[in-house]
Amino acid sequence: MIIVTIILALTTIFVLRAMARKAALFIAGMTPDIPPALAGSHALTRLRLLLSRLAERYPTLFALIARRVDPRRPTGLPLTLMVLAALYLFALFSGLTEDVLEAQGIIRSDNTINAALNPWRVEPLVSIFLWITNLGSTPTVVAAVIVATGFLWPQRGTYIIVSLWVTCLGAVSTTTIGKLLSGRHRPEMIFDINATGWSFPSGHATAAMAVYGFIAYAIARAMPEFRERFEVVYCATVLIVLIGFSRMYLGVHYLTDVLGGFLVGGFWLLIGFGITEGNRPQLPLKPPARKDG
């Protein structure tokens, strides 16, 4: 559910960014996608005139709004949408935390799901999920961040490295604070696994979302073809979901622990996106080339 929410949020960002670009072209007097008969219509002329008058009457407010929705500026529409999406994830996490601490229905559901997995906790599945869960362990995640830093440094510059480390350190700090504040006990241990500390939110789920999500983003944004970018994001999504599920399967976390970890990781992932995209050069506002005939 959390993965789907994040994917929908990113899709919405893409669609709204395209719509805002068309709106900016329209306000600027360029209407490449509007038929000539409509481009010169009285209604569109009046709308453009109205926007011009509003800009003259409220220049400061109009300029502020224009900067916030400008699709050319990385600190405009992209950053605005990412901030809104991050705030939405923060609100979801706050609500989930409250439910975990106070709602008995959530606790019963967690226990029911945990018990339902008992018949499936057999070999060789246990060994497989032990291997998968180690991909979200602290040594593996730290190694992944260091390797990613080494690869990204000579190619992309310092800003994307800063984004990566802000994402990772922010996610770890938030998870640590969340565990201390929730004080939630883990499920009764079934296997001999080194799982210490409080249960909510899941550190493995947080790290998987933040680290592997950002690495996938850094790789995908350098690929020219949509199919290649989709494959990278898809593989990263599968890996993140498997790491989260492994914590439930091995009986060291409840479902809400994993969802909470995904939300924390997703929040800081969007923060990292915002820092990275904010350092992109501003794009020129040019209408698409018209086809003759």
Secondary structure, 3 states (H helix, E strand, C coil): CHHHHHHHHHHHHHHHHHHHHHHHHHHCCCCCCCCHHHHCCHHHHHHHHHHHHHHHHCHHHHHHHHHHCCCCCCCCHHHHHHHHHHHHHHHHHHHHHHHHHHCHHHHHHHHHHHHHCHHHCCCCHHHHHHHHHHCCCHHHHHHHHHHHHHHHHHHHCHHHHHHHHHHHHHHHHHHHHHHHHHCCCCCCCCCCCCCCCCCCCCHHHHHHHHHHHHHHHHHHCCCCCHHHHHHHHHHHHHHHHHHHHHHHHCCCCCHHHHHHHHHHHHHHHHHHHHHHHCCCCCCCCCCCCCCCC
